Amino acid sequence: MIKAIIFDLNGTLDNTDKAFAKAFFLTLKNFLPKRKNKELKVFANELLVFFWQADKIADLYYPNWSMEKIIELGVKNWVKFRKIKINTRSFSNNYNSIRKQFLTIKFEFVKLIKSLAKNQLKFIFSQGNTKKDILLLLNKAKLNENDFTEIITTKMFKKETKPSLPVLNYILKKYSLKPKECLMVADDVFLDLMPAKILGMKTILISDYVDYLVKKINNFKKLIKF
């Protein structure tokens, strides 16, 4: 029986990719006004890839980096890739001024969370976000802190980052849970689902980028014949 659900925040509960891509697109329109929308949409999606690359570097090596610093690194790397002349600091500042207005908790998850039993333990596990920012995001979706058992961010733990066995063990110990009683819901296999699975938790992958999930190689040939 599942007693606790641990939700990753960025890209799982919230609409990070869609919100960031939209903000990148609008920023690109300001900085590259002569480019066509079709090309700018391609650029925006590319920037999203470079953002996540920078985010993973920060996760693993620079857990104290701010979101602004992560975004600036992503923009710098994209500019080098595209060989486009843009003031990366100015671009990043412009982008950061608008990105949060598009962030929200996905409607399907709002409905799910509200439908869960009150005695169901529910956690948010976030890398880098402050609790204040998380609460603001929840309030936009008409959710609040009381809808969750605990909101956990790696900022609560010194020198801790994802993937994190210590943070997951903290949940198990504090709430007297067995791993098999926990379900980890996330969009990142390495940073979220792998440590949960190693501990013995159940896992769910949330992703817009997976067309097929193959757990057994024997099933591969069936897929390539469609």
C-alpha atoms as a printed R data frame, in Angstrom:
    type eleno elety resid chain resno      x      y       z
1   ATOM     1    CA   MET     A     1  0.000  0.000   0.000
2   ATOM     2    CA   ILE     A     2  1.308  3.427  -0.962
3   ATOM     3    CA   LYS     A     3  1.274  5.714   2.075
4   ATOM     4    CA   ALA     A     4  3.416  8.562   0.718
5   ATOM     5    CA   ILE     A     5  3.792 10.302  -2.637
6   ATOM     6    CA   ILE     A     6  6.906 12.379  -3.282
7   ATOM     7    CA   PHE     A     7  6.462 14.875  -6.104
8   ATOM     8    CA   ASP     A     8  9.379 16.480  -7.900
9   ATOM     9    CA   LEU     A     9  8.537 20.137  -8.623
10  ATOM    10    CA   ASN     A    10 10.283 21.504 -11.721
11  ATOM    11    CA   GLY     A    11  9.060 19.824 -14.886
12  ATOM    12    CA   THR     A    12  6.809 17.428 -12.977
13  ATOM    13    CA   LEU     A    13  4.284 19.349 -10.886
14  ATOM    14    CA   ASP     A    14  4.880 22.590 -12.751
15  ATOM    15    CA   ASN     A    15  5.007 23.472 -16.449
16  ATOM    16    CA   THR     A    16  8.675 24.521 -16.474
17  ATOM    17    CA   ASP     A    17  9.451 23.571 -20.088
18  ATOM    18    CA   LYS     A    18  6.405 25.243 -21.658
19  ATOM    19    CA   ALA     A    19  6.724 28.330 -19.457
20  ATOM    20    CA   PHE     A    20 10.450 28.745 -20.094
21  ATOM    21    CA   ALA     A    21 10.114 28.132 -23.850
22  ATOM    22    CA   LYS     A    22  7.413 30.819 -24.047
23  ATOM    23    CA   ALA     A    23  9.537 33.272 -22.073
24  ATOM    24    CA   PHE     A    24 12.576 32.509 -24.258
25  ATOM    25    CA   PHE     A    25 10.465 33.093 -27.383
26  ATOM    26    CA   LEU     A    26  9.230 36.493 -26.190
27  ATOM    27    CA   THR     A    27 12.748 37.536 -25.152
28  ATOM    28    CA   LEU     A    28 14.117 36.469 -28.526
29  ATOM    29    CA   LYS     A    29 11.476 38.600 -30.256
30  ATOM    30    CA   ASN     A    30 12.808 41.614 -28.376
31  ATOM    31    CA   PHE     A    31 16.460 40.901 -29.163
32  ATOM    32    CA   LEU     A    32 16.079 39.513 -32.700
33  ATOM    33    CA   PRO     A    33 13.101 41.471 -34.098
34  ATOM    34    CA   LYS     A    34 13.953 40.749 -37.754
35  ATOM    35    CA   ARG     A    35 13.829 36.977 -37.334
36  ATOM    36    CA   LYS     A    36 10.649 35.060 -38.246
37  ATOM    37    CA   ASN     A    37  8.524 33.468 -35.541
38  ATOM    38    CA   LYS     A    38  9.156 29.959 -36.876
39  ATOM    39    CA   GLU     A    39 12.910 30.411 -36.456
40  ATOM    40    CA   LEU     A    40 12.491 32.002 -33.033
41  ATOM    41    CA   LYS     A    41 10.481 29.000 -31.846
42  ATOM    42    CA   VAL     A    42 13.358 26.736 -32.887
43  ATOM    43    CA   PHE     A    43 15.776 29.007 -31.004
44  ATOM    44    CA   ALA     A    44 13.531 28.979 -27.916
45  ATOM    45    CA   ASN     A    45 13.482 25.172 -27.825
46  ATOM    46    CA   GLU     A    46 17.254 25.084 -28.294
47  ATOM    47    CA   LEU     A    47 17.653 27.489 -25.375
48  ATOM    48    CA   LEU     A    48 15.556 25.143 -23.283
49  ATOM    49    CA   VAL     A    49 18.066 22.337 -23.969
50  ATOM    50    CA   PHE     A    50 20.988 24.579 -23.007
51  ATOM    51    CA   PHE     A    51 19.138 25.725 -19.881
52  ATOM    52    CA   TRP     A    52 18.671 22.125 -18.706
53  ATOM    53    CA   GLN     A    53 22.300 21.368 -19.468
54  ATOM    54    CA   ALA     A    54 23.335 24.290 -17.255
55  ATOM    55    CA   ASP     A    55 20.795 23.244 -14.623
56  ATOM    56    CA   LYS     A    56 22.286 19.736 -14.413
57  ATOM    57    CA   ILE     A    57 25.797 21.218 -14.032
58  ATOM    58    CA   ALA     A    58 24.479 23.339 -11.167
59  ATOM    59    CA   ASP     A    59 22.664 20.357  -9.597
60  ATOM    60    CA   LEU     A    60 25.825 18.288  -9.474
61  ATOM    61    CA   TYR     A    61 28.584 20.826  -8.883
62  ATOM    62    CA   TYR     A    62 27.169 24.230  -7.877
63  ATOM    63    CA   PRO     A    63 24.054 23.663  -5.727
64  ATOM    64    CA   ASN     A    64 24.172 27.242  -4.413
65  ATOM    65    CA   TRP     A    65 23.815 28.824  -7.843
66  ATOM    66    CA   SER     A    66 20.746 31.001  -8.325
67  ATOM    67    CA   MET     A    67 18.291 30.328 -11.146
68  ATOM    68    CA   GLU     A    68 19.492 33.586 -12.739
69  ATOM    69    CA   LYS     A    69 23.080 32.330 -12.872
70  ATOM    70    CA   ILE     A    70 21.990 28.982 -14.320
71  ATOM    71    CA   ILE     A    71 19.988 30.703 -17.052
72  ATOM    72    CA   GLU     A    72 22.851 33.043 -17.924
73  ATOM    73    CA   LEU     A    73 25.206 30.073 -18.379
74  ATOM    74    CA   GLY     A    74 22.655 28.363 -20.627
75  ATOM    75    CA   VAL     A    75 22.251 31.511 -22.733
76  ATOM    76    CA   LYS     A    76 26.037 31.947 -23.043
77  ATOM    77    CA   ASN     A    77 26.460 28.375 -24.272
78  ATOM    78    CA   TRP     A    78 23.586 28.744 -26.756
79  ATOM    79    CA   VAL     A    79 25.069 31.985 -28.138
80  ATOM    80    CA   LYS     A    80 28.375 30.165 -28.742
81  ATOM    81    CA   PHE     A    81 26.498 27.307 -30.414
82  ATOM    82    CA   ARG     A    82 24.522 29.606 -32.718
83  ATOM    83    CA   LYS     A    83 27.272 32.222 -33.180
84  ATOM    84    CA   ILE     A    84 24.701 34.995 -32.658
85  ATOM    85    CA   LYS     A    85 25.727 38.351 -31.231
86  ATOM    86    CA   ILE     A    86 23.606 39.035 -28.149
87  ATOM    87    CA   ASN     A    87 24.427 40.687 -24.847
88  ATOM    88    CA   THR     A    88 23.925 37.578 -22.727
89  ATOM    89    CA   ARG     A    89 23.638 39.469 -19.429
90  ATOM    90    CA   SER     A    90 20.981 41.810 -20.819
91  ATOM    91    CA   PHE     A    91 19.159 38.902 -22.514
92  ATOM    92    CA   SER     A    92 19.169 36.845 -19.310
93  ATOM    93    CA   ASN     A    93 17.902 39.783 -17.229
94  ATOM    94    CA   ASN     A    94 15.082 40.416 -19.708
95  ATOM    95    CA   TYR     A    95 14.173 36.725 -19.699
96  ATOM    96    CA   ASN     A    96 14.235 36.484 -15.904
97  ATOM    97    CA   SER     A    97 11.903 39.473 -15.598
98  ATOM    98    CA   ILE     A    98  9.098 37.603 -17.418
99  ATOM    99    CA   ARG     A    99  9.662 33.848 -16.953
100 ATOM   100    CA   LYS     A   100  7.845 33.487 -13.601
101 ATOM   101    CA   GLN     A   101  4.578 34.900 -14.927
102 ATOM   102    CA   PHE     A   102  4.120 31.803 -17.118
103 ATOM   103    CA   LEU     A   103  4.995 29.240 -14.430
104 ATOM   104    CA   THR     A   104  2.119 27.344 -12.885
105 ATOM   105    CA   ILE     A   105  1.245 23.969 -11.373
106 ATOM   106    CA   LYS     A   106 -0.169 21.707 -14.087
107 ATOM   107    CA   PHE     A   107 -3.963 21.576 -13.911
108 ATOM   108    CA   GLU     A   108 -4.005 17.745 -13.930
109 ATOM   109    CA   PHE     A   109 -1.830 17.687 -10.807
110 ATOM   110    CA   VAL     A   110 -3.964 20.301  -9.055
111 ATOM   111    CA   LYS     A   111 -6.981 18.044  -9.576
112 ATOM   112    CA   LEU     A   112 -5.032 14.963  -8.479
113 ATOM   113    CA   ILE     A   113 -3.684 16.549  -5.286
114 ATOM   114    CA   LYS     A   114 -7.116 17.833  -4.287
115 ATOM   115    CA   SER     A   115 -8.638 14.398  -4.902
116 ATOM   116    CA   LEU     A   116 -6.171 12.472  -2.724
117 ATOM   117    CA   ALA     A   117 -7.243 11.363   0.730
118 ATOM   118    CA   LYS     A   118 -6.349 13.719   3.584
119 ATOM   119    CA   ASN     A   119 -4.366 11.012   5.356
120 ATOM   120    CA   GLN     A   120 -2.258 10.421   2.233
121 ATOM   121    CA   LEU     A   121  1.255 11.738   2.885
122 ATOM   122    CA   LYS     A   122  2.253 14.161   0.118
123 ATOM   123    CA   PHE     A   123  5.656 15.786  -0.315
124 ATOM   124    CA   ILE     A   124  7.217 18.282  -2.699
125 ATOM   125    CA   PHE     A   125 10.933 17.651  -3.196
126 ATOM   126    CA   SER     A   126 12.668 20.523  -4.995
127 ATOM   127    CA   GLN     A   127 16.236 21.307  -6.024
128 ATOM   128    CA   GLY     A   128 17.292 24.900  -5.456
129 ATOM   129    CA   ASN     A   129 13.886 26.603  -5.189
130 ATOM   130    CA   THR     A   130 13.200 28.576  -2.042
131 ATOM   131    CA   LYS     A   131 10.156 27.634   0.009
132 ATOM   132    CA   LYS     A   132  8.805 31.159  -0.575
133 ATOM   133    CA   ASP     A   133  8.900 30.679  -4.368
134 ATOM   134    CA   ILE     A   134  7.230 27.269  -4.053
135 ATOM   135    CA   LEU     A   135  4.410 28.704  -1.928
136 ATOM   136    CA   LEU     A   136  3.841 31.527  -4.431
137 ATOM   137    CA   LEU     A   137  3.569 28.939  -7.205
138 ATOM   138    CA   LEU     A   138  1.113 26.859  -5.180
139 ATOM   139    CA   ASN     A   139 -1.006 29.907  -4.384
140 ATOM   140    CA   LYS     A   140 -1.338 30.690  -8.102
141 ATOM   141    CA   ALA     A   141 -2.929 27.260  -8.528
142 ATOM   142    CA   LYS     A   142 -5.183 27.718  -5.468
143 ATOM   143    CA   LEU     A   143 -3.119 25.238  -3.470
144 ATOM   144    CA   ASN     A   144 -1.317 25.949  -0.222
145 ATOM   145    CA   GLU     A   145  1.188 24.495   2.217
146 ATOM   146    CA   ASN     A   146 -1.554 22.609   4.075
147 ATOM   147    CA   ASP     A   147 -2.218 20.516   0.961
148 ATOM   148    CA   PHE     A   148  1.134 18.812   1.559
149 ATOM   149    CA   THR     A   149  2.678 16.953   4.471
150 ATOM   150    CA   GLU     A   150  5.966 18.787   3.959
151 ATOM   151    CA   ILE     A   151  7.642 20.930   1.324
152 ATOM   152    CA   ILE     A   152 11.285 19.899   1.103
153 ATOM   153    CA   THR     A   153 14.004 21.773  -0.744
154 ATOM   154    CA   THR     A   154 17.683 20.875  -0.930
155 ATOM   155    CA   LYS     A   155 18.359 24.337   0.530
156 ATOM   156    CA   MET     A   156 17.297 22.838   3.881
157 ATOM   157    CA   PHE     A   157 20.339 20.543   3.811
158 ATOM   158    CA   LYS     A   158 23.948 21.759   3.805
159 ATOM   159    CA   LYS     A   159 25.904 20.724   0.696
160 ATOM   160    CA   GLU     A   160 23.050 18.507  -0.443
161 ATOM   161    CA   THR     A   161 21.874 18.266  -4.037
162 ATOM   162    CA   LYS     A   162 20.088 15.853  -6.360
163 ATOM   163    CA   PRO     A   163 20.369 12.898  -6.742
164 ATOM   164    CA   SER     A   164 19.924 12.592  -2.994
165 ATOM   165    CA   LEU     A   165 19.678  9.464  -0.891
166 ATOM   166    CA   PRO     A   166 20.008 11.491   2.362
167 ATOM   167    CA   VAL     A   167 16.918 13.615   1.620
168 ATOM   168    CA   LEU     A   168 14.813 10.563   0.745
169 ATOM   169    CA   ASN     A   169 16.084  8.794   3.867
170 ATOM   170    CA   TYR     A   170 15.114 11.898   5.855
171 ATOM   171    CA   ILE     A   171 11.505 11.411   4.703
172 ATOM   172    CA   LEU     A   172 11.572  7.693   5.517
173 ATOM   173    CA   LYS     A   173 12.972  8.238   9.005
174 ATOM   174    CA   LYS     A   174 10.919 11.283  10.006
175 ATOM   175    CA   TYR     A   175  7.595  9.747   8.958
176 ATOM   176    CA   SER     A   176  8.403  6.118   9.878
177 ATOM   177    CA   LEU     A   177  7.915  4.910   6.317
178 ATOM   178    CA   LYS     A   178  9.183  1.842   4.522
179 ATOM   179    CA   PRO     A   179 10.536  2.408   0.973
180 ATOM   180    CA   LYS     A   180  7.880  0.100  -0.531
181 ATOM   181    CA   GLU     A   181  5.218  2.421   0.937
182 ATOM   182    CA   CYS     A   182  6.535  5.409  -1.058
183 ATOM   183    CA   LEU     A   183  5.974  6.532  -4.645
184 ATOM   184    CA   MET     A   184  8.378  8.977  -6.338
185 ATOM   185    CA   VAL     A   185  6.866 10.985  -9.202
186 ATOM   186    CA   ALA     A   186  9.378 12.853 -11.360
187 ATOM   187    CA   ASP     A   187 10.592 13.778 -14.838
188 ATOM   188    CA   ASP     A   188 14.277 12.921 -14.364
189 ATOM   189    CA   VAL     A   189 15.418  9.309 -14.179
190 ATOM   190    CA   PHE     A   190 18.947 10.049 -12.933
191 ATOM   191    CA   LEU     A   191 18.303 12.867 -10.459
192 ATOM   192    CA   ASP     A   192 15.010 11.661  -8.966
193 ATOM   193    CA   LEU     A   193 13.897  8.161  -9.882
194 ATOM   194    CA   MET     A   194 17.230  6.326  -9.655
195 ATOM   195    CA   PRO     A   195 17.899  7.084  -5.947
196 ATOM   196    CA   ALA     A   196 14.250  6.357  -5.104
197 ATOM   197    CA   LYS     A   197 14.397  2.997  -6.909
198 ATOM   198    CA   ILE     A   198 17.711  2.098  -5.237
199 ATOM   199    CA   LEU     A   199 16.050  2.611  -1.855
200 ATOM   200    CA   GLY     A   200 13.166  0.365  -2.902
201 ATOM   201    CA   MET     A   201 10.507  2.987  -3.648
202 ATOM   202    CA   LYS     A   202  7.982  2.758  -6.472
203 ATOM   203    CA   THR     A   203  8.551  5.257  -9.289
204 ATOM   204    CA   ILE     A   204  6.589  7.051 -12.000
205 ATOM   205    CA   LEU     A   205  8.221  8.908 -14.904
206 ATOM   206    CA   ILE     A   206  6.394 12.027 -16.145
207 ATOM   207    CA   SER     A   207  7.674 13.166 -19.546
208 ATOM   208    CA   ASP     A   208  6.483 14.825 -22.749
209 ATOM   209    CA   TYR     A   209  9.603 13.568 -24.525
210 ATOM   210    CA   VAL     A   210  9.126  9.801 -24.336
211 ATOM   211    CA   ASP     A   211  7.198  8.087 -27.119
212 ATOM   212    CA   TYR     A   212  8.041  4.572 -25.972
213 ATOM   213    CA   LEU     A   213  9.494  3.193 -22.773
214 ATOM   214    CA   VAL     A   214 11.272 -0.123 -23.313
215 ATOM   215    CA   LYS     A   215 12.174 -2.098 -20.188
216 ATOM   216    CA   LYS     A   216 13.007 -5.310 -22.065
217 ATOM   217    CA   ILE     A   217 15.188 -5.362 -25.182
218 ATOM   218    CA   ASN     A   218 13.035 -8.173 -26.571
219 ATOM   219    CA   ASN     A   219 10.262 -5.615 -27.119
220 ATOM   220    CA   PHE     A   220 12.452 -3.317 -29.216
221 ATOM   221    CA   LYS     A   221 11.896 -5.045 -32.572
222 ATOM   222    CA   LYS     A   222  8.132 -4.809 -32.143
223 ATOM   223    CA   LEU     A   223  8.383 -1.022 -31.904
224 ATOM   224    CA   ILE     A   224 10.494 -0.491 -35.026
225 ATOM   225    CA   LYS     A   225  7.980 -2.375 -37.159
226 ATOM   226    CA   PHE     A   226  5.139  0.131 -36.699
